[in-house]
Amino acid sequence: MALKGARLYRETFSCSICLDLLKNPVTLSCGHSYCMECIKVHWNGEDRKGIHSCPQCRKTFIPRPVLDKNTMLAVLVEELKKTGLEAAPADHCYAAPEDVACDVCTGRKLKAIKSCLACLASYCKNHIRPHNDSAPLKKHKLVNPSKKLQESICSRHDEVMKIFCRTDQQSICYRCLMDEHKSHETIPAAAERTEKQKELEVNQQNLQQRIQEQEKDVQLLQQEVEAINSSADEAVEHCEKIFTKVIHLMQKKSCDVKQQIKCRQETEVSRVKELQEKLEQEINELKRKDGELEHLSHTEDHIEFLHSYPSVSGHEESTYSSSINTRPLRYFQEVTAAVSQTRDKLQDVLRQEWTNISLTVTEVDVLLSQPEPKTRAGFLKYPREITLDPNTANTHLLLSGRNTKATRMEEQLSYSDHPDRFTDDCFQVLSRESLTGRCFWEVEWGGRGVCVAVTYKNISRAGRFGFNDKSWSLRYEKNCYTFWHNGVQTVVSGPRSSRVGVYLNHGAGILSFYSVSETMTLLHRVQTTFTQPLHAGLWPLYSGSTAELVKVR
């Protein structure tokens, strides 16, 4: 039979199990055809009490049918192969490792397009047909392909789990309900899903609302960034103009001084040269008279000598030589001294004013104006996980809890030498992390007393927290709170608690200590200017006392 040129659909002559062209085709009494080997493997896998079924229409056969090759169909398949028609689906139709594979396909499996919650199996586009055509199968629940179908089967009883146990918060089957979950609060899984779905929708609405709020915050922060950049650029531009004017003013004053010196130089040099010329003229005149006197002194005629002497003997006093005073020559050194004095004054002013300018830059608050939190939930928006730096720990402090807890010991521990380590009787330790911006942390303490502090990293390693201008500390001992800074003590009132909360707004210069229990009570607040990043500090005041940086939640 010549089939070339005819429009034949390969699916007509394909095995619905392997999806390849039929090999040794056999036809069941229901009319569906399969590869002989495929249908044998299928029946071997489903053999239950001698009942066998057609994979497509689910018609059952008792006993197992004897399979004979369909010779006519085999000839048609061979002719079809001669047409050059592709014998396999395109590669993209096959299931990759990340895809859900069809449970019915043998050999190379196709991608599943649906999973059946009743059959607990997944089907490709060919093997899903019975679920679309058969009335009983249409009642089955089809979902998108899932690899987790077996999670719906009870591992103990091998039955579908359709009940949810609220007591144990897990899915169970009916046999579980009659057994270990008999007295528990249970509900159909579908009903629990309905309630959880409502909760999910509420949570989703809350999340979406938070997303919208935070997106608005992001927009505000972006506006803040733009405002900061604009203000900073404008300040830089104005400062450059101001300093340029100052530089031009100094250059102008420098030119003025140079010009004055040059003018004075020309005037004085001209005056000196004029006097020099007049003195030289007098010298020449004196030399001329000296020559006449010399000549007269050699005249032998007494009458001629006496007659000429009166005219050459007289001379006038010098008009200029008497005005020339001998004194130390300083010339313009005093001008240099005056300029040097002005320079020193300017340097002093610049040093003093530069400190003010630097502090002004440091104090610029570029954060969005936000109030200090009022509740613990508000503070928990700024949690900061902190660990202790072993290199700073005094040799009488034992660190534990992954370097979050410090215990003061009687005996000295064998720590290696380190330049950052606190010495002598400073039983203190610093955090590894530096603290800037807004952050909140809590310290749980035990024993007779503790000191909770923040400090600059360059604090002296022989300096105690609160006894210098580089640290701020809250101490609890003898049933009393005290605050210390730069050696000044301030008595603080508040409820005793084994936990202290610390809130830092570095940019705004705010440091607050709280007593933390069921509520938060403000113990002390500091308003200052922080010029460096800060570090958390712990100081167990007595042997056996402990202080631990706890995770806040």
C-alpha positions as CSV (number, residue, x, y, z in Angstrom):
1,M,0.0,0.0,0.0
2,A,1.5,3.3,-1.1
3,L,1.0,5.9,1.5
4,K,3.5,8.5,0.2
5,G,2.0,12.0,-0.3
6,A,-0.9,11.2,2.0
7,R,-1.5,13.3,5.1
8,L,-1.0,10.8,7.9
9,Y,-0.8,11.8,11.6
10,R,1.9,9.9,13.4
11,E,-0.1,9.7,16.5
12,T,-2.5,7.4,14.8
13,F,0.2,4.8,14.5
14,S,2.0,5.6,17.8
15,C,2.0,3.6,21.0
16,S,0.4,5.8,23.7
17,I,2.8,4.3,26.3
18,C,6.2,4.9,24.7
19,L,4.8,7.5,22.2
20,D,7.0,6.0,19.5
21,L,5.8,4.3,16.3
22,L,4.3,0.9,17.0
23,K,6.7,-2.1,17.3
24,N,5.1,-5.5,17.0
25,P,1.7,-3.9,17.4
26,V,-1.1,-5.6,19.2
27,T,-4.7,-4.6,19.4
28,L,-6.9,-5.1,22.5
29,S,-10.6,-6.0,22.3
30,C,-11.4,-2.3,23.2
31,G,-9.7,-1.3,19.9
32,H,-6.6,0.4,21.3
33,S,-3.2,-0.7,20.0
34,Y,0.2,-0.8,21.7
35,C,3.7,-2.1,21.2
36,M,3.6,-5.7,22.5
37,E,6.5,-5.1,24.9
38,C,5.0,-1.8,26.2
39,I,1.6,-3.3,27.1
40,K,3.3,-6.3,28.7
41,V,5.5,-4.1,30.9
42,H,2.4,-2.0,31.8
43,W,0.4,-5.0,32.9
44,N,3.3,-6.5,34.8
45,G,3.4,-3.3,36.8
46,E,-0.3,-3.1,37.6
47,D,-0.9,-6.8,38.1
48,R,-3.4,-7.0,41.0
49,K,-5.5,-10.1,41.5
50,G,-5.4,-10.9,37.8
51,I,-7.2,-7.7,36.8
52,H,-5.7,-5.8,33.8
53,S,-6.8,-2.6,32.1
54,C,-6.3,-0.5,29.0
55,P,-4.1,2.4,29.7
56,Q,-6.3,4.7,27.6
57,C,-9.9,3.8,28.3
58,R,-9.4,1.8,31.5
59,K,-11.4,-1.2,30.3
60,T,-10.6,-4.2,32.4
61,F,-9.8,-7.7,31.2
62,I,-10.1,-10.9,33.2
63,P,-8.1,-13.0,32.6
64,R,-5.1,-11.4,31.0
65,P,-5.6,-11.3,27.3
66,V,-3.4,-13.4,25.0
67,L,-1.5,-10.9,22.7
68,D,-1.1,-11.6,19.0
69,K,0.7,-9.4,16.6
70,N,-1.6,-7.2,14.4
71,T,-0.1,-8.0,11.0
72,M,-2.0,-5.4,9.0
73,L,-1.1,-2.6,11.5
74,A,2.5,-3.7,11.4
75,V,2.6,-3.4,7.6
76,L,1.0,0.1,7.8
77,V,3.7,1.2,10.3
78,E,6.5,-0.1,8.1
79,E,5.0,1.8,5.1
80,L,4.7,4.9,7.3
81,K,8.4,4.6,8.2
82,K,9.3,4.7,4.5
83,T,7.6,8.1,4.2
84,G,10.4,9.6,6.3
85,L,8.0,10.8,8.9
86,E,9.8,11.6,12.2
87,A,9.4,8.8,14.6
88,A,9.7,10.7,17.9
89,P,8.5,13.9,19.4
90,A,10.7,17.0,19.4
91,D,13.3,17.1,22.1
92,H,11.6,20.0,23.9
93,C,8.6,17.7,24.5
94,Y,10.7,15.3,26.6
95,A,11.0,15.8,30.4
96,A,14.3,17.3,31.5
97,P,15.6,16.7,35.1
98,E,13.9,19.8,36.3
99,D,10.6,18.9,34.7
100,V,7.8,16.7,36.0
101,A,7.7,13.5,33.9
102,C,4.7,11.6,32.8
103,D,4.2,8.5,35.0
104,V,2.7,6.4,32.2
105,C,5.4,6.9,29.6
106,T,8.0,4.1,29.3
107,G,11.4,4.6,27.9
108,R,12.1,8.3,27.4
109,K,9.3,10.1,29.2
110,L,7.5,13.2,28.0
111,K,6.8,16.3,30.1
112,A,3.7,16.1,32.2
113,I,1.1,18.8,31.6
114,K,-1.2,17.9,34.5
115,S,-1.1,16.0,37.8
116,C,-4.1,14.1,39.2
117,L,-4.7,14.4,43.0
118,A,-7.0,11.3,42.9
119,C,-4.6,9.0,40.9
120,L,-1.5,10.7,42.4
121,A,0.1,10.5,39.0
122,S,1.2,13.0,36.4
123,Y,0.3,12.7,32.7
124,C,1.6,14.1,29.4
125,K,-0.7,15.5,26.7
126,N,-1.4,12.0,25.3
127,H,-2.0,10.1,28.6
128,I,-4.2,12.8,30.0
129,R,-6.8,12.1,27.4
130,P,-8.8,9.5,29.4
131,H,-9.2,12.1,32.2
132,N,-10.7,14.5,29.6
133,D,-12.9,11.9,27.9
134,S,-14.0,9.4,30.5
135,A,-16.9,10.6,32.7
136,P,-15.6,9.0,36.0
137,L,-12.1,10.3,35.4
138,K,-13.4,13.8,34.7
139,K,-14.3,14.1,38.4
140,H,-10.7,13.8,39.4
141,K,-8.9,16.9,40.6
142,L,-6.3,18.0,38.0
143,V,-3.6,20.5,38.9
144,N,-0.4,21.8,37.4
145,P,2.4,19.3,37.2
146,S,3.8,18.6,40.7
147,K,6.8,16.6,41.9
148,K,5.4,16.5,45.4
149,L,2.4,14.2,44.9
150,Q,3.9,11.5,47.1
151,E,3.9,14.0,50.0
152,S,0.1,13.5,49.9
153,I,0.5,9.8,50.8
154,C,0.7,8.8,54.5
155,S,4.1,7.1,54.9
156,R,2.6,4.8,57.6
157,H,-0.6,3.7,56.0
158,D,0.1,4.3,52.3
159,E,-3.2,6.3,52.0
160,V,-4.1,9.8,50.8
161,M,-3.9,12.3,53.6
162,K,-7.1,14.3,53.5
163,I,-7.3,15.4,57.2
164,F,-5.3,18.1,59.0
165,C,-4.5,17.7,62.6
166,R,-4.4,21.1,64.3
167,T,-3.0,19.7,67.5
168,D,0.2,18.5,65.8
169,Q,0.0,20.8,62.8
170,Q,0.4,18.1,60.2
171,S,-1.6,16.3,57.5
172,I,-2.9,12.8,58.3
173,C,-5.0,10.0,56.6
174,Y,-8.2,8.5,57.9
175,R,-6.4,5.6,59.6
176,C,-4.2,8.1,61.5
177,L,-7.4,9.8,62.6
178,M,-8.5,6.5,64.2
179,D,-5.1,5.8,65.7
180,E,-2.6,8.2,67.4
181,H,-4.6,11.4,66.4
182,K,-7.9,10.1,67.8
183,S,-8.3,12.7,70.6
184,H,-6.7,15.5,68.6
185,E,-8.5,18.5,67.1
186,T,-8.8,17.7,63.4
187,I,-10.5,19.2,60.3
188,P,-10.8,18.3,56.6
189,A,-7.7,19.5,54.8
190,A,-9.9,21.4,52.3
191,A,-11.5,23.3,55.2
192,E,-8.2,24.0,56.8
193,R,-6.9,25.2,53.4
194,T,-9.9,27.6,53.2
195,E,-9.1,29.1,56.5
196,K,-5.4,29.3,55.8
197,Q,-6.2,30.8,52.5
198,K,-8.1,33.6,54.2
199,E,-5.1,34.1,56.6
200,L,-2.8,34.1,53.5
201,E,-4.9,36.8,51.8
202,V,-4.7,38.9,55.0
203,N,-1.0,38.3,55.3
204,Q,-0.6,39.1,51.6
205,Q,-2.5,42.3,52.0
206,N,-0.4,43.3,55.0
207,L,2.8,42.4,53.0
208,Q,1.5,44.5,50.0
209,Q,0.8,47.3,52.3
210,R,4.2,47.1,53.9
211,I,5.7,46.9,50.4
212,Q,3.8,50.1,49.4
213,E,4.9,51.8,52.6
214,Q,8.5,50.8,52.2
215,E,8.5,51.8,48.5
216,K,7.3,55.2,49.6
217,D,10.2,55.2,52.2
218,V,12.6,54.2,49.4
219,Q,11.2,57.1,47.3
220,L,11.7,59.5,50.3
221,L,15.2,58.2,50.8
222,Q,15.9,58.7,47.1
223,Q,14.6,62.2,47.4
224,E,16.8,62.6,50.5
225,V,19.8,61.3,48.6
226,E,19.2,63.8,45.8
227,A,18.7,66.6,48.4
228,I,21.9,65.6,50.2
229,N,23.9,65.5,46.9
230,S,22.4,68.9,45.8
231,S,23.1,70.5,49.1
232,A,26.6,69.1,49.3
233,D,27.4,70.2,45.7
234,E,26.0,73.6,46.4
235,A,28.1,73.9,49.6
236,V,31.2,72.8,47.8
237,E,30.6,75.3,45.0
238,H,30.0,78.2,47.5
239,C,33.0,77.2,49.7
240,E,35.2,77.1,46.6
241,K,34.0,80.6,45.7
242,I,34.6,81.8,49.2
243,F,38.1,80.3,49.4
244,T,38.9,81.6,45.9
245,K,37.9,85.1,47.1
246,V,40.1,84.7,50.1
247,I,43.0,83.5,47.9
248,H,42.4,86.4,45.5
249,L,42.3,88.8,48.5
250,M,45.6,87.4,49.8
251,Q,47.1,87.6,46.3
252,K,46.0,91.2,46.0
253,K,47.5,92.1,49.4
254,S,50.6,90.3,48.4
255,C,50.8,92.4,45.2
256,D,50.0,95.6,47.2
257,V,52.9,94.8,49.6
258,K,55.2,94.1,46.7
259,Q,54.2,97.3,45.0
260,Q,54.7,99.4,48.1
261,I,58.1,97.8,48.7
262,K,59.1,98.5,45.1
263,C,57.9,102.1,45.3
264,R,59.7,102.6,48.5
265,Q,62.8,100.9,47.1
266,E,62.8,103.3,44.0
267,T,62.2,106.4,46.2
268,E,65.0,105.5,48.6
269,V,67.4,104.4,46.0
270,S,66.8,107.6,44.0
271,R,67.3,109.7,47.1
272,V,70.5,107.9,48.0
273,K,71.8,108.2,44.4
274,E,71.0,111.9,44.3
275,L,72.9,112.4,47.6
276,Q,75.7,110.2,46.2
277,E,76.0,112.4,43.1
278,K,76.2,115.6,45.1
279,L,78.8,114.2,47.5
280,E,80.8,113.1,44.4
281,Q,80.6,116.6,43.1
282,E,81.9,118.0,46.4
283,I,84.7,115.5,46.4
284,N,85.7,116.7,42.9
285,E,85.6,120.3,44.0
286,L,87.7,119.5,47.1
287,K,90.2,117.6,45.0
288,R,90.5,120.6,42.7
289,K,91.2,122.9,45.6
290,D,93.6,120.4,47.1
291,G,95.5,120.6,43.8
292,E,95.6,124.3,43.9
293,L,97.0,124.3,47.4
294,E,99.6,121.7,46.4
295,H,100.7,123.9,43.5
296,L,100.8,127.0,45.7
297,S,102.9,125.2,48.3
298,H,105.7,124.8,45.8
299,T,105.7,128.5,44.6
300,E,109.1,130.1,45.4
301,D,108.0,133.7,45.0
302,H,106.9,134.9,48.4
303,I,104.9,137.8,47.0
304,E,102.9,135.6,44.7
305,F,102.2,133.0,47.5
306,L,100.9,135.7,49.8
307,H,98.8,137.2,47.1
308,S,97.2,133.9,46.0
309,Y,96.8,132.2,49.3
310,P,93.6,134.0,50.5
311,S,91.7,132.9,47.4
312,V,92.5,129.2,47.8
313,S,92.7,128.7,51.5
314,G,89.0,129.1,52.4
315,H,86.4,126.1,52.1
316,E,82.8,125.5,53.0
317,E,81.5,122.7,55.2
318,S,79.8,119.8,53.4
319,T,76.1,120.2,53.1
320,Y,75.3,116.4,52.9
321,S,77.8,114.4,54.9
322,S,76.5,115.7,58.2
323,S,73.0,114.3,57.4
324,I,74.3,110.7,56.9
325,N,73.9,108.9,60.2
326,T,75.5,105.6,60.9
327,R,73.0,103.1,62.2
328,P,72.3,99.3,61.9
329,L,71.0,98.6,58.4
330,R,67.6,97.0,58.6
331,Y,66.0,98.3,55.5
332,F,62.8,96.1,54.8
333,Q,63.3,93.4,57.4
334,E,60.6,95.0,59.5
335,V,58.2,94.6,56.6
336,T,59.0,90.9,56.5
337,A,58.5,90.6,60.2
338,A,55.1,92.4,60.0
339,V,54.0,90.0,57.2
340,S,55.2,87.0,59.2
341,Q,53.2,88.3,62.2
342,T,50.1,88.6,60.0
343,R,50.7,85.0,58.7
344,D,50.9,83.6,62.2
345,K,47.7,85.4,63.2
346,L,45.9,84.0,60.1
347,Q,47.1,80.5,60.8
348,D,45.8,80.7,64.4
349,V,42.4,82.0,63.1
350,L,42.3,79.3,60.4
351,R,43.1,76.5,62.9
352,Q,40.5,77.7,65.3
353,E,37.8,78.3,62.6
354,W,38.7,75.1,60.8
355,T,37.8,73.1,63.9
356,N,34.4,74.9,64.0
357,I,33.9,74.2,60.3
358,S,34.8,70.5,60.7
359,L,32.4,70.2,63.6
360,T,29.7,71.9,61.6
361,V,30.1,69.4,58.8
362,T,30.0,66.5,61.3
363,E,26.8,67.9,62.8
364,V,24.9,68.1,59.5
365,D,21.8,65.8,59.9
366,V,21.3,64.2,56.6
367,L,18.8,61.6,57.8
368,L,15.1,61.9,57.3
369,S,13.5,63.5,60.3
370,Q,12.1,60.6,62.2
371,P,11.0,60.5,65.9
372,E,12.8,58.3,68.4
373,P,10.9,55.0,68.7
374,K,8.4,54.8,71.6
375,T,7.9,51.0,71.9
376,R,10.1,48.0,71.8
377,A,8.6,47.1,68.4
378,G,9.7,50.5,67.2
379,F,13.3,49.9,68.4
380,L,13.3,46.5,66.8
381,K,13.2,48.1,63.4
382,Y,16.9,49.0,64.0
383,P,18.3,45.7,65.4
384,R,22.1,45.3,65.4
385,E,23.8,42.0,66.0
386,I,27.1,42.5,67.8
387,T,29.9,40.3,68.7
388,L,32.8,40.8,71.1
389,D,36.4,41.3,69.9
390,P,38.6,38.7,71.7
391,N,41.7,40.9,71.0
392,T,40.3,43.6,73.3
393,A,39.2,41.4,76.2
394,N,40.9,41.8,79.6
395,T,42.7,38.7,80.7
396,H,40.2,38.2,83.5
397,L,37.2,38.0,81.1
398,L,36.0,34.7,79.7
399,L,34.2,35.0,76.4
400,S,31.6,32.5,75.4
401,G,28.4,32.1,73.3
402,R,30.3,32.7,70.1
403,N,31.9,35.8,71.5
404,T,28.7,37.4,72.8
405,K,29.0,36.8,76.5
406,A,31.7,38.0,78.9
407,T,32.2,36.5,82.4
408,R,34.6,38.0,84.9
409,M,36.9,35.4,86.4
410,E,39.0,35.5,89.6
411,E,42.0,33.8,87.8
412,Q,43.8,35.3,84.9
413,L,43.3,33.7,81.6
414,S,46.2,32.9,79.1
415,Y,45.4,35.3,76.4
416,S,48.1,36.3,73.9
417,D,49.5,39.9,74.0
418,H,47.7,42.3,71.8
419,P,47.9,46.1,71.6
420,D,44.1,46.4,71.6
421,R,43.7,44.4,74.9
422,F,42.5,46.2,78.0
423,T,45.1,46.1,80.8
424,D,45.4,46.3,84.6
425,D,42.1,46.5,86.4
426,C,40.1,47.5,83.3
427,F,38.0,44.4,83.1
428,Q,36.4,45.5,79.8
429,V,35.9,44.3,76.2
430,L,34.8,46.1,73.0
431,S,32.6,44.9,70.2
432,R,34.2,43.8,66.9
433,E,31.7,45.9,64.9
434,S,31.7,49.7,64.7
435,L,28.3,51.4,65.2
436,T,27.0,54.3,63.1
437,G,23.5,55.3,61.9
438,R,20.6,54.1,63.8
439,C,20.9,50.8,65.8
440,F,19.5,49.1,68.8
441,W,20.9,46.2,70.9
442,E,20.2,44.6,74.3
443,V,22.5,43.3,77.1
444,E,21.4,40.6,79.5
445,W,23.4,40.7,82.7
446,G,23.8,38.6,85.8
447,G,25.7,38.8,89.1
448,R,26.3,41.8,91.4
449,G,26.7,44.5,88.8
450,V,27.6,45.5,85.2
451,C,28.6,48.4,83.1
452,V,27.1,48.8,79.6
453,A,28.9,51.4,77.5
454,V,29.6,52.9,74.1
455,T,33.0,54.3,73.3
456,Y,35.4,55.4,70.5
457,K,37.8,52.7,69.5
458,N,40.9,54.8,70.4
459,I,40.0,54.8,74.1
460,S,43.1,54.2,76.3
461,R,43.4,50.5,77.1
462,A,44.1,51.6,80.6
463,G,41.0,53.8,80.7
464,R,37.7,52.8,82.3
465,F,34.4,53.3,80.6
466,G,32.8,56.6,81.6
467,F,35.9,58.1,83.1
468,N,37.0,60.0,80.0
469,D,35.6,62.0,77.2
470,K,35.7,59.1,74.7
471,S,33.1,56.9,76.4
472,W,29.6,56.9,77.8
473,S,28.5,54.2,80.3
474,L,25.5,53.1,82.4
475,R,26.4,51.1,85.5
476,Y,24.1,49.0,87.8
477,E,25.4,48.0,91.2
478,K,24.1,48.1,94.8
479,N,20.5,48.3,93.4
480,C,21.3,51.7,91.8
481,Y,21.8,53.0,88.3
482,T,24.4,55.6,87.5
483,F,25.5,57.2,84.3
484,W,29.1,58.2,83.7
485,H,30.9,60.4,81.2
486,N,34.3,62.1,81.4
487,G,34.4,61.2,85.1
488,V,31.1,62.9,86.0
489,Q,28.5,60.7,87.7
490,T,24.8,61.1,87.3
491,V,22.4,59.2,89.5
492,V,19.6,57.5,87.4
493,S,16.2,56.3,88.6
494,G,14.3,53.4,87.0
495,P,13.0,49.9,87.5
496,R,15.6,47.2,88.1
497,S,15.8,44.8,85.2
498,S,18.3,42.1,84.1
499,R,18.2,43.5,80.6
500,V,19.3,46.9,79.3
501,G,18.5,48.2,75.9
502,V,20.8,50.7,74.1
503,Y,19.5,52.9,71.2
504,L,22.0,54.9,69.1
505,N,21.3,57.5,66.5
506,H,24.8,58.4,65.6
507,G,24.1,61.2,63.1
508,A,21.7,62.9,65.4
509,G,24.0,62.5,68.4
510,I,21.4,60.6,70.5
511,L,22.3,57.8,72.9
512,S,19.6,56.3,75.1
513,F,19.6,53.5,77.8
514,Y,16.4,51.6,78.6
515,S,15.4,49.1,81.3
516,V,13.8,46.3,79.4
517,S,11.2,43.9,80.8
518,E,7.6,43.6,79.6
519,T,7.8,47.3,78.9
520,M,10.7,49.6,78.1
521,T,11.5,52.4,80.6
522,L,14.0,55.2,79.6
523,L,16.8,55.4,82.1
524,H,19.0,58.1,80.6
525,R,19.4,59.9,77.3
526,V,22.4,61.7,75.9
527,Q,22.4,64.5,73.3
528,T,25.9,65.2,72.0
529,T,28.0,65.2,68.9
530,F,29.8,62.0,67.9
531,T,32.9,62.6,65.9
532,Q,33.9,59.0,65.3
533,P,32.2,55.6,64.8
534,L,31.3,54.0,68.2
535,H,31.8,50.5,69.6
536,A,29.7,48.7,72.2
537,G,31.5,47.9,75.5
538,L,30.9,45.5,78.4
539,W,32.4,45.7,81.9
540,P,31.3,43.0,84.5
541,L,32.0,44.9,87.7
542,Y,32.5,41.9,90.1
543,S,33.8,38.4,89.9
544,G,31.2,36.0,88.6
545,S,29.2,38.8,87.0
546,T,28.2,38.3,83.4
547,A,27.1,40.5,80.5
548,E,25.7,39.1,77.2
549,L,24.8,40.7,73.9
550,V,21.5,39.0,73.1
551,K,19.7,38.7,69.8
552,V,16.7,41.0,69.8
553,R,13.4,39.8,68.4
